[in-house]
Amino acid sequence: MPTMTPSTTPAMPRKLVALFACTSGVSVANVYFAQPLLDTLAVDFEVAAAAIGGVVTATQAGSVLALLLLVPLGDQHDRRRLARLQLLGLVLALCGVAMARSTVALMAGMLAVGLLGTAMTQGMIAYAASTAAPRERGRVVGAAQAGVVVGLLLARVWSGSVSDLVGWRGVYLGSAAVMAALGALIWRQLPAQPPTAPRLPYLRLLRSTLGLLRTDRVLRTRGTLALLMFAAFSIFWSALALPLTAPPLSLSHSAVGAFGLLGAVGAFFAGRAGRWADQGRGQHTSAAALVLLLLAWIPLSFTQSSLWWLAAGILVLDVGSQALHVTNQAMILRGPAELHGRLIGCYMLFYAVGSGAGAIASTAAYAHAGWSGVCILGASVSAVALAVWIATTYQAAPGDSSERLANDACVP
């Protein structure tokens, strides 16, 4: 297959967009399979319930390492070849988890799954952005992100259903088979994309990744918005089960998890937000998304009175979060294609920090002030995010090249 570059590529075929979205979604699902299986894993490996959360910690640690160590490699190597190698590694890691017989082997396997699953997911988003023509980059990134949303939603469904049928090991063996089948499909379907910039020594590449945080104002601004947005998102989801499973609601964990399916609506708006960014309306979309993020806490505050208010709040929160997330990515990926891997890696580090901080703050707020405290905290963080957007948007001079297309009027 001939090499393709963004400057010469026509509109990306729908089949290729769908392939990027599917690969992103299936890859990210592997990172989240363990969450519904913790009680079973605790029994199988004779680990105390209080300590089995280390499985999730190991997976998330692998994700952070992938952002720092693997995702930037796409800027220096043929992305198709790199995707092939990472996919093979992910299949082996999934098989390793399925065959683990000791706690150490399990933790090592989970670390590898987090590492390679995240590398595949974020690498695919950077790959899709670099392959797309500039005029459609937001649309393509939005489609890939929609795939991620669907993958996250289906991960728990797959994990719970397959585990009930054939046990938790079948979850990982089955996923390894799915990834292998997907690998056969993408082996030749993805376009070759050799690097266009001179190759840097690996350590210098890593230093240049973190250096972007110092030199790229758009990355810093959009990363800060992502940190606050994901913190608010995590504040809600980390504490949600606490009021829903307690009297008077006393819902089951399955019923609580079902509310997550409302996030499918966010997948639709992820694609729309990408198209709006392509049309030069990224700042308008950001403003609308941040306002929705703030307003969502009004119906969410009535959760203990009505589950209908909860459902409405989840819809608003998810639409705002996904729209802002895709817009952020579309705006930072307007930079040169040879930086896309490093830009995505840096951006997602903000996500990791925001999600972790939100989870910690959420449970503390609930312990001290109940669900009202959680909602006040979430609304406060959302308000700060809106204030940051206002400050950074109107303080940037229209001709400031360091802001790199901050104003919609500058979009080609």
URDAJO-V311618 format. One record per residue. N is the residue number from 1. RES is the residue in three letters. SS is DSSP state (H for helix, E for strand, - for the rest). PSI is psi in whole degrees, -180 to 180 (* if undefined). OMEGA is omega in whole degrees, 0 to 359 (NA if undefined). Layout:
BEGIN
n=N res=RES ss=SS psi=PSI omega=OMEGA
n=N res=RES ss=SS psi=PSI omega=OMEGA
END
This chain:
BEGIN
n=1 res=MET ss=- psi=132 omega=183
n=2 res=PRO ss=- psi=154 omega=178
n=3 res=THR ss=- psi=142 omega=181
n=4 res=MET ss=- psi=141 omega=177
n=5 res=THR ss=- psi=156 omega=182
n=6 res=PRO ss=- psi=-32 omega=185
n=7 res=SER ss=- psi=-21 omega=183
n=8 res=THR ss=- psi=-7 omega=185
n=9 res=THR ss=- psi=130 omega=172
n=10 res=PRO ss=- psi=-176 omega=179
n=11 res=ALA ss=- psi=132 omega=184
n=12 res=MET ss=- psi=131 omega=178
n=13 res=PRO ss=- psi=146 omega=182
n=14 res=ARG ss=H psi=-34 omega=180
n=15 res=LYS ss=H psi=-37 omega=180
n=16 res=LEU ss=H psi=-39 omega=176
n=17 res=VAL ss=H psi=-45 omega=179
n=18 res=ALA ss=H psi=-35 omega=179
n=19 res=LEU ss=H psi=-43 omega=176
n=20 res=PHE ss=H psi=-45 omega=182
n=21 res=ALA ss=H psi=-44 omega=181
n=22 res=CYS ss=H psi=-45 omega=180
n=23 res=THR ss=H psi=-42 omega=178
n=24 res=SER ss=H psi=-45 omega=183
n=25 res=GLY ss=H psi=-45 omega=180
n=26 res=VAL ss=H psi=-37 omega=180
n=27 res=SER ss=H psi=-46 omega=183
n=28 res=VAL ss=H psi=-28 omega=181
n=29 res=ALA ss=H psi=-36 omega=182
n=30 res=ASN ss=H psi=-30 omega=183
n=31 res=VAL ss=H psi=-21 omega=188
n=32 res=TYR ss=H psi=5 omega=180
n=33 res=PHE ss=H psi=-34 omega=189
n=34 res=ALA ss=H psi=-25 omega=189
n=35 res=GLN ss=H psi=-44 omega=178
n=36 res=PRO ss=H psi=-4 omega=186
n=37 res=LEU ss=H psi=5 omega=189
n=38 res=LEU ss=H psi=-40 omega=181
n=39 res=ASP ss=H psi=-40 omega=178
n=40 res=THR ss=H psi=-43 omega=179
n=41 res=LEU ss=H psi=-38 omega=180
n=42 res=ALA ss=H psi=-41 omega=180
n=43 res=VAL ss=H psi=-46 omega=183
n=44 res=ASP ss=H psi=-40 omega=184
n=45 res=PHE ss=- psi=6 omega=177
n=46 res=GLU ss=- psi=49 omega=179
n=47 res=VAL ss=- psi=139 omega=179
n=48 res=ALA ss=- psi=145 omega=181
n=49 res=ALA ss=- psi=-34 omega=181
n=50 res=ALA ss=- psi=-21 omega=184
n=51 res=ALA ss=- psi=-14 omega=185
n=52 res=ILE ss=- psi=-18 omega=175
n=53 res=GLY ss=- psi=-16 omega=176
n=54 res=GLY ss=H psi=-23 omega=176
n=55 res=VAL ss=H psi=-46 omega=178
n=56 res=VAL ss=H psi=-39 omega=179
n=57 res=THR ss=H psi=-43 omega=179
n=58 res=ALA ss=H psi=-41 omega=179
n=59 res=THR ss=H psi=-43 omega=180
n=60 res=GLN ss=H psi=-34 omega=176
n=61 res=ALA ss=H psi=-40 omega=176
n=62 res=GLY ss=H psi=-37 omega=179
n=63 res=SER ss=H psi=-45 omega=180
n=64 res=VAL ss=H psi=-42 omega=178
n=65 res=LEU ss=H psi=-37 omega=179
n=66 res=ALA ss=H psi=-42 omega=180
n=67 res=LEU ss=H psi=-36 omega=183
n=68 res=LEU ss=H psi=-38 omega=193
n=69 res=LEU ss=H psi=-29 omega=187
n=70 res=LEU ss=H psi=-44 omega=184
n=71 res=VAL ss=H psi=-40 omega=179
n=72 res=PRO ss=H psi=-20 omega=182
n=73 res=LEU ss=H psi=-24 omega=179
n=74 res=GLY ss=H psi=-22 omega=179
n=75 res=ASP ss=H psi=-11 omega=186
n=76 res=GLN ss=- psi=-9 omega=183
n=77 res=HIS ss=- psi=161 omega=176
n=78 res=ASP ss=- psi=119 omega=185
n=79 res=ARG ss=H psi=-33 omega=180
n=80 res=ARG ss=H psi=-46 omega=179
n=81 res=ARG ss=H psi=-40 omega=179
n=82 res=LEU ss=H psi=-42 omega=178
n=83 res=ALA ss=H psi=-39 omega=178
n=84 res=ARG ss=H psi=-47 omega=182
n=85 res=LEU ss=H psi=-43 omega=181
n=86 res=GLN ss=H psi=-36 omega=179
n=87 res=LEU ss=H psi=-43 omega=176
n=88 res=LEU ss=H psi=-43 omega=178
n=89 res=GLY ss=H psi=-39 omega=180
n=90 res=LEU ss=H psi=-40 omega=177
n=91 res=VAL ss=H psi=-44 omega=179
n=92 res=LEU ss=H psi=-39 omega=180
n=93 res=ALA ss=H psi=-41 omega=178
n=94 res=LEU ss=H psi=-41 omega=177
n=95 res=CYS ss=H psi=-36 omega=179
n=96 res=GLY ss=H psi=-42 omega=177
n=97 res=VAL ss=H psi=-45 omega=182
n=98 res=ALA ss=H psi=-29 omega=183
n=99 res=MET ss=- psi=3 omega=183
n=100 res=ALA ss=- psi=135 omega=179
n=101 res=ARG ss=- psi=-4 omega=178
n=102 res=SER ss=- psi=161 omega=180
n=103 res=THR ss=H psi=-39 omega=180
n=104 res=VAL ss=H psi=-44 omega=179
n=105 res=ALA ss=H psi=-38 omega=178
n=106 res=LEU ss=H psi=-48 omega=181
n=107 res=MET ss=H psi=-41 omega=179
n=108 res=ALA ss=H psi=-41 omega=178
n=109 res=GLY ss=H psi=-41 omega=179
n=110 res=MET ss=H psi=-39 omega=176
n=111 res=LEU ss=H psi=-44 omega=181
n=112 res=ALA ss=H psi=-39 omega=178
n=113 res=VAL ss=H psi=-44 omega=177
n=114 res=GLY ss=H psi=-42 omega=181
n=115 res=LEU ss=H psi=-54 omega=187
n=116 res=LEU ss=H psi=-32 omega=176
n=117 res=GLY ss=H psi=-42 omega=178
n=118 res=THR ss=H psi=-41 omega=179
n=119 res=ALA ss=H psi=-41 omega=178
n=120 res=MET ss=H psi=-45 omega=183
n=121 res=THR ss=H psi=-56 omega=183
n=122 res=GLN ss=H psi=-31 omega=175
n=123 res=GLY ss=H psi=-37 omega=178
n=124 res=MET ss=H psi=-39 omega=179
n=125 res=ILE ss=H psi=-45 omega=177
n=126 res=ALA ss=H psi=-39 omega=179
n=127 res=TYR ss=H psi=-48 omega=180
n=128 res=ALA ss=H psi=-43 omega=180
n=129 res=ALA ss=H psi=-39 omega=182
n=130 res=SER ss=H psi=-29 omega=180
n=131 res=THR ss=H psi=-31 omega=184
n=132 res=ALA ss=- psi=150 omega=171
n=133 res=ALA ss=- psi=148 omega=182
n=134 res=PRO ss=H psi=-35 omega=184
n=135 res=ARG ss=H psi=-16 omega=182
n=136 res=GLU ss=H psi=13 omega=186
n=137 res=ARG ss=H psi=-41 omega=179
n=138 res=GLY ss=H psi=-42 omega=179
n=139 res=ARG ss=H psi=-45 omega=183
n=140 res=VAL ss=H psi=-43 omega=178
n=141 res=VAL ss=H psi=-40 omega=178
n=142 res=GLY ss=H psi=-40 omega=178
n=143 res=ALA ss=H psi=-43 omega=178
n=144 res=ALA ss=H psi=-41 omega=179
n=145 res=GLN ss=H psi=-35 omega=175
n=146 res=ALA ss=H psi=-39 omega=176
n=147 res=GLY ss=H psi=-39 omega=178
n=148 res=VAL ss=H psi=-44 omega=180
n=149 res=VAL ss=H psi=-48 omega=180
n=150 res=VAL ss=H psi=-39 omega=178
n=151 res=GLY ss=H psi=-42 omega=178
n=152 res=LEU ss=H psi=-41 omega=181
n=153 res=LEU ss=H psi=-42 omega=184
n=154 res=LEU ss=H psi=-17 omega=182
n=155 res=ALA ss=H psi=-48 omega=182
n=156 res=ARG ss=H psi=-33 omega=178
n=157 res=VAL ss=H psi=-48 omega=178
n=158 res=TRP ss=H psi=-49 omega=184
n=159 res=SER ss=H psi=-49 omega=181
n=160 res=GLY ss=H psi=-43 omega=183
n=161 res=SER ss=H psi=-49 omega=182
n=162 res=VAL ss=H psi=-39 omega=179
n=163 res=SER ss=H psi=-40 omega=178
n=164 res=ASP ss=H psi=-31 omega=183
n=165 res=LEU ss=H psi=-48 omega=188
n=166 res=VAL ss=H psi=8 omega=179
n=167 res=GLY ss=- psi=166 omega=186
n=168 res=TRP ss=H psi=-30 omega=179
n=169 res=ARG ss=H psi=-32 omega=177
n=170 res=GLY ss=H psi=-28 omega=177
n=171 res=VAL ss=H psi=-47 omega=184
n=172 res=TYR ss=H psi=-37 omega=176
n=173 res=LEU ss=H psi=-41 omega=178
n=174 res=GLY ss=H psi=-40 omega=179
n=175 res=SER ss=H psi=-37 omega=177
n=176 res=ALA ss=H psi=-40 omega=178
n=177 res=ALA ss=H psi=-41 omega=179
n=178 res=VAL ss=H psi=-44 omega=180
n=179 res=MET ss=H psi=-37 omega=178
n=180 res=ALA ss=H psi=-42 omega=178
n=181 res=ALA ss=H psi=-40 omega=178
n=182 res=LEU ss=H psi=-38 omega=178
n=183 res=GLY ss=H psi=-40 omega=178
n=184 res=ALA ss=H psi=-33 omega=180
n=185 res=LEU ss=H psi=-43 omega=186
n=186 res=ILE ss=H psi=-7 omega=186
n=187 res=TRP ss=H psi=-41 omega=180
n=188 res=ARG ss=H psi=-12 omega=184
n=189 res=GLN ss=H psi=-32 omega=179
n=190 res=LEU ss=- psi=140 omega=182
n=191 res=PRO ss=- psi=144 omega=174
n=192 res=ALA ss=- psi=143 omega=181
n=193 res=GLN ss=- psi=75 omega=179
n=194 res=PRO ss=- psi=153 omega=181
n=195 res=PRO ss=- psi=147 omega=179
n=196 res=THR ss=- psi=-15 omega=181
n=197 res=ALA ss=- psi=154 omega=177
n=198 res=PRO ss=- psi=142 omega=182
n=199 res=ARG ss=- psi=133 omega=178
n=200 res=LEU ss=- psi=150 omega=170
n=201 res=PRO ss=- psi=149 omega=189
n=202 res=TYR ss=H psi=-47 omega=181
n=203 res=LEU ss=H psi=-37 omega=177
n=204 res=ARG ss=H psi=-35 omega=176
n=205 res=LEU ss=H psi=-44 omega=180
n=206 res=LEU ss=H psi=-40 omega=178
n=207 res=ARG ss=H psi=-39 omega=180
n=208 res=SER ss=H psi=-29 omega=178
n=209 res=THR ss=H psi=-51 omega=179
n=210 res=LEU ss=H psi=-27 omega=178
n=211 res=GLY ss=H psi=-26 omega=178
n=212 res=LEU ss=H psi=-30 omega=179
n=213 res=LEU ss=H psi=-27 omega=181
n=214 res=ARG ss=H psi=-33 omega=189
n=215 res=THR ss=H psi=-21 omega=186
n=216 res=ASP ss=- psi=105 omega=183
n=217 res=ARG ss=H psi=-37 omega=179
n=218 res=VAL ss=H psi=-42 omega=178
n=219 res=LEU ss=H psi=-44 omega=180
n=220 res=ARG ss=H psi=-45 omega=182
n=221 res=THR ss=H psi=-51 omega=182
n=222 res=ARG ss=H psi=-33 omega=176
n=223 res=GLY ss=H psi=-40 omega=178
n=224 res=THR ss=H psi=-42 omega=176
n=225 res=LEU ss=H psi=-40 omega=179
n=226 res=ALA ss=H psi=-42 omega=180
n=227 res=LEU ss=H psi=-48 omega=181
n=228 res=LEU ss=H psi=-40 omega=181
n=229 res=MET ss=H psi=-46 omega=180
n=230 res=PHE ss=H psi=-29 omega=175
n=231 res=ALA ss=H psi=-46 omega=178
n=232 res=ALA ss=H psi=-43 omega=179
n=233 res=PHE ss=H psi=-45 omega=181
n=234 res=SER ss=H psi=-35 omega=177
n=235 res=ILE ss=H psi=-43 omega=180
n=236 res=PHE ss=H psi=-56 omega=188
n=237 res=TRP ss=H psi=-30 omega=181
n=238 res=SER ss=H psi=-29 omega=183
n=239 res=ALA ss=H psi=-8 omega=189
n=240 res=LEU ss=H psi=-42 omega=184
n=241 res=ALA ss=H psi=-25 omega=185
n=242 res=LEU ss=H psi=-52 omega=178
n=243 res=PRO ss=H psi=-29 omega=184
n=244 res=LEU ss=H psi=-32 omega=181
n=245 res=THR ss=H psi=-11 omega=179
n=246 res=ALA ss=- psi=157 omega=175
n=247 res=PRO ss=- psi=147 omega=7
n=248 res=PRO ss=- psi=-8 omega=184
n=249 res=LEU ss=- psi=-51 omega=176
n=250 res=SER ss=- psi=48 omega=178
n=251 res=LEU ss=- psi=155 omega=175
n=252 res=SER ss=- psi=164 omega=178
n=253 res=HIS ss=H psi=-33 omega=178
n=254 res=SER ss=H psi=-41 omega=179
n=255 res=ALA ss=H psi=-39 omega=177
n=256 res=VAL ss=H psi=-45 omega=180
n=257 res=GLY ss=H psi=-29 omega=181
n=258 res=ALA ss=H psi=-27 omega=178
n=259 res=PHE ss=H psi=-25 omega=178
n=260 res=GLY ss=H psi=-23 omega=180
n=261 res=LEU ss=H psi=-20 omega=176
n=262 res=LEU ss=H psi=-18 omega=179
n=263 res=GLY ss=H psi=-13 omega=178
n=264 res=ALA ss=H psi=-29 omega=177
n=265 res=VAL ss=H psi=-36 omega=179
n=266 res=GLY ss=H psi=-30 omega=179
n=267 res=ALA ss=H psi=-38 omega=178
n=268 res=PHE ss=H psi=-45 omega=182
n=269 res=PHE ss=H psi=-21 omega=175
n=270 res=ALA ss=H psi=-44 omega=178
n=271 res=GLY ss=H psi=-41 omega=180
n=272 res=ARG ss=H psi=-42 omega=180
n=273 res=ALA ss=H psi=-38 omega=178
n=274 res=GLY ss=H psi=-41 omega=178
n=275 res=ARG ss=H psi=-40 omega=179
n=276 res=TRP ss=H psi=-37 omega=177
n=277 res=ALA ss=H psi=-39 omega=177
n=278 res=ASP ss=H psi=-30 omega=182
n=279 res=GLN ss=- psi=6 omega=178
n=280 res=GLY ss=- psi=19 omega=182
n=281 res=ARG ss=- psi=30 omega=182
n=282 res=GLY ss=H psi=-41 omega=181
n=283 res=GLN ss=H psi=-39 omega=177
n=284 res=HIS ss=H psi=-41 omega=178
n=285 res=THR ss=H psi=-40 omega=179
n=286 res=SER ss=H psi=-45 omega=181
n=287 res=ALA ss=H psi=-47 omega=180
n=288 res=ALA ss=H psi=-41 omega=181
n=289 res=ALA ss=H psi=-41 omega=181
n=290 res=LEU ss=H psi=-36 omega=176
n=291 res=VAL ss=H psi=-42 omega=177
n=292 res=LEU ss=H psi=-41 omega=180
n=293 res=LEU ss=H psi=-39 omega=180
n=294 res=LEU ss=H psi=-45 omega=182
n=295 res=LEU ss=H psi=-26 omega=182
n=296 res=ALA ss=H psi=-29 omega=184
n=297 res=TRP ss=H psi=-14 omega=177
n=298 res=ILE ss=H psi=-58 omega=177
n=299 res=PRO ss=H psi=-32 omega=180
n=300 res=LEU ss=H psi=-29 omega=181
n=301 res=SER ss=- psi=-16 omega=179
n=302 res=PHE ss=- psi=16 omega=184
n=303 res=THR ss=- psi=-44 omega=184
n=304 res=GLN ss=- psi=-9 omega=178
n=305 res=SER ss=- psi=-35 omega=184
n=306 res=SER ss=- psi=130 omega=176
n=307 res=LEU ss=H psi=-20 omega=175
n=308 res=TRP ss=H psi=-40 omega=175
n=309 res=TRP ss=H psi=-39 omega=178
n=310 res=LEU ss=H psi=-47 omega=181
n=311 res=ALA ss=H psi=-43 omega=179
n=312 res=ALA ss=H psi=-43 omega=179
n=313 res=GLY ss=H psi=-39 omega=179
n=314 res=ILE ss=H psi=-43 omega=179
n=315 res=LEU ss=H psi=-47 omega=181
n=316 res=VAL ss=H psi=-44 omega=180
n=317 res=LEU ss=H psi=-43 omega=183
n=318 res=ASP ss=H psi=-40 omega=178
n=319 res=VAL ss=H psi=-47 omega=180
n=320 res=GLY ss=H psi=-43 omega=182
n=321 res=SER ss=H psi=-47 omega=182
n=322 res=GLN ss=H psi=-39 omega=179
n=323 res=ALA ss=H psi=-42 omega=179
n=324 res=LEU ss=H psi=-40 omega=181
n=325 res=HIS ss=H psi=-48 omega=181
n=326 res=VAL ss=H psi=-41 omega=179
n=327 res=THR ss=H psi=-42 omega=176
n=328 res=ASN ss=H psi=-49 omega=182
n=329 res=GLN ss=H psi=-42 omega=180
n=330 res=ALA ss=H psi=-37 omega=182
n=331 res=MET ss=H psi=-39 omega=179
n=332 res=ILE ss=H psi=-26 omega=182
n=333 res=LEU ss=- psi=11 omega=170
n=334 res=ARG ss=- psi=-11 omega=177
n=335 res=GLY ss=- psi=177 omega=181
n=336 res=PRO ss=- psi=145 omega=182
n=337 res=ALA ss=H psi=-30 omega=182
n=338 res=GLU ss=H psi=-2 omega=176
n=339 res=LEU ss=H psi=-3 omega=189
n=340 res=HIS ss=H psi=-41 omega=179
n=341 res=GLY ss=H psi=-45 omega=181
n=342 res=ARG ss=H psi=-37 omega=178
n=343 res=LEU ss=H psi=-44 omega=178
n=344 res=ILE ss=H psi=-43 omega=179
n=345 res=GLY ss=H psi=-47 omega=179
n=346 res=CYS ss=H psi=-45 omega=182
n=347 res=TYR ss=H psi=-43 omega=183
n=348 res=MET ss=H psi=-17 omega=172
n=349 res=LEU ss=H psi=-37 omega=175
n=350 res=PHE ss=H psi=-40 omega=177
n=351 res=TYR ss=H psi=-46 omega=183
n=352 res=ALA ss=H psi=-43 omega=180
n=353 res=VAL ss=H psi=-45 omega=181
n=354 res=GLY ss=H psi=-44 omega=181
n=355 res=SER ss=H psi=-44 omega=180
n=356 res=GLY ss=H psi=-45 omega=180
n=357 res=ALA ss=H psi=-39 omega=179
n=358 res=GLY ss=H psi=-41 omega=180
n=359 res=ALA ss=H psi=-43 omega=180
n=360 res=ILE ss=H psi=-46 omega=182
n=361 res=ALA ss=H psi=-34 omega=184
n=362 res=SER ss=H psi=-51 omega=181
n=363 res=THR ss=H psi=-34 omega=177
n=364 res=ALA ss=H psi=-42 omega=180
n=365 res=ALA ss=H psi=-41 omega=180
n=366 res=TYR ss=H psi=-40 omega=180
n=367 res=ALA ss=H psi=-33 omega=184
n=368 res=HIS ss=H psi=-32 omega=187
n=369 res=ALA ss=H psi=11 omega=178
n=370 res=GLY ss=H psi=-163 omega=183
n=371 res=TRP ss=H psi=-32 omega=177
n=372 res=SER ss=H psi=-40 omega=178
n=373 res=GLY ss=H psi=-38 omega=178
n=374 res=VAL ss=H psi=-45 omega=182
n=375 res=CYS ss=H psi=-39 omega=177
n=376 res=ILE ss=H psi=-43 omega=178
n=377 res=LEU ss=H psi=-47 omega=180
n=378 res=GLY ss=H psi=-42 omega=179
n=379 res=ALA ss=H psi=-37 omega=179
n=380 res=SER ss=H psi=-44 omega=178
n=381 res=VAL ss=H psi=-41 omega=178
n=382 res=SER ss=H psi=-39 omega=178
n=383 res=ALA ss=H psi=-38 omega=177
n=384 res=VAL ss=H psi=-42 omega=179
n=385 res=ALA ss=H psi=-44 omega=178
n=386 res=LEU ss=H psi=-40 omega=179
n=387 res=ALA ss=H psi=-39 omega=178
n=388 res=VAL ss=H psi=-43 omega=179
n=389 res=TRP ss=H psi=-45 omega=180
n=390 res=ILE ss=H psi=-46 omega=183
n=391 res=ALA ss=H psi=-46 omega=184
n=392 res=THR ss=H psi=-27 omega=181
n=393 res=THR ss=H psi=-45 omega=187
n=394 res=TYR ss=H psi=-8 omega=175
n=395 res=GLN ss=H psi=-20 omega=181
n=396 res=ALA ss=- psi=129 omega=177
n=397 res=ALA ss=- psi=140 omega=182
n=398 res=PRO ss=- psi=-31 omega=182
n=399 res=GLY ss=- psi=6 omega=183
n=400 res=ASP ss=- psi=108 omega=183
n=401 res=SER ss=H psi=-25 omega=180
n=402 res=SER ss=H psi=-22 omega=178
n=403 res=GLU ss=H psi=-17 omega=175
n=404 res=ARG ss=- psi=79 omega=176
n=405 res=LEU ss=- psi=42 omega=179
n=406 res=ALA ss=- psi=-38 omega=183
n=407 res=ASN ss=- psi=141 omega=182
n=408 res=ASP ss=H psi=-27 omega=181
n=409 res=ALA ss=H psi=-20 omega=182
n=410 res=CYS ss=H psi=-6 omega=184
n=411 res=VAL ss=- psi=129 omega=181
n=412 res=PRO ss=- psi=* omega=NA
END
